């Protein structure tokens, strides 16, 4: 089974947060919750959710400030979920970089459809044109399947953790290019983790054990000592 998408719910009203949690978990999403803006920013940086459902009326700040802060360093999909119906609130949120605006009250089908759309758009942004069209990055026997969130070697699934998948997916986006340690760390763990390469090295070692026949003589994932990592060029779109 592929790695579940993780959704962060930022909502201080317990009943609404519980309602969204029930909908998402019933549809096989993993859910994180935060009740204020400060906690939300910390969790976005440390837990790297795939999308954020954000209320604007938070106890410690306006949700618009959360969007502004996140967009300074991350393109994680942000879906505003708010009782504010005035057009100026929607325009302000979208201008700051929100991906969508859902007005309370909302139905189960609407919430799920909006989340699916946001995740699809994010995947298309993150992938090359060929990957965006096919949902796959292919290099020899290696396939990174963005739809299934799985990695295959010769058709056999290799079970990666969520962060391991995000790392190899990021490398595949820039196939053939060396990505610096700091660039990878900022994209996966957020700017506060920059400068500490140890967690990245551990994850890369685990990925290599799972995808390389001989990690000492890699076919797919290469280290540029003192600089960063590179994945082999892809074969192009798989139709």
HELIX and SHEET records of a PDB file:
HELIX    1   1 UNK A   14  UNK A   26  1                                  13    
HELIX    2   2 UNK A   37  UNK A   47  1                                  11    
HELIX    3   3 UNK A   63  UNK A   71  1                                   9    
HELIX    4   4 UNK A   87  UNK A   96  1                                  10    
HELIX    5   5 UNK A  108  UNK A  126  1                                  19    
HELIX    6   6 UNK A  129  UNK A  134  1                                   6    
HELIX    7   7 UNK A  162  UNK A  173  1                                  12    
HELIX    8   8 UNK A  181  UNK A  189  1                                   9    
HELIX    9   9 UNK A  191  UNK A  193  5                                   3    
HELIX   10  10 UNK A  198  UNK A  211  1                                  14    
HELIX   11  11 UNK A  215  UNK A  217  5                                   3    
SHEET    1   A 5 UNK A  30  UNK A  34  0                                        
SHEET    2   A 5 UNK A   6  UNK A  10  1                                        
SHEET    3   A 5 UNK A  51  UNK A  54  1                                        
SHEET    4   A 5 UNK A  77  UNK A  82  1                                        
SHEET    5   A 5 UNK A 100  UNK A 103  1                                        
SHEET    1   B 4 UNK A 136  UNK A 139  0                                        
SHEET    2   B 4 UNK A 142  UNK A 145 -1                                        
SHEET    3   B 4 UNK A 150  UNK A 153 -1                                        
SHEET    4   B 4 UNK A 156  UNK A 158 -1                                        
SHEET    1   C 3 UNK A 179  UNK A 180  0                                        
SHEET    2   C 3 UNK A 228  UNK A 231 -1                                        
SHEET    3   C 3 UNK A 221  UNK A 224 -1                                        
END                                                                             
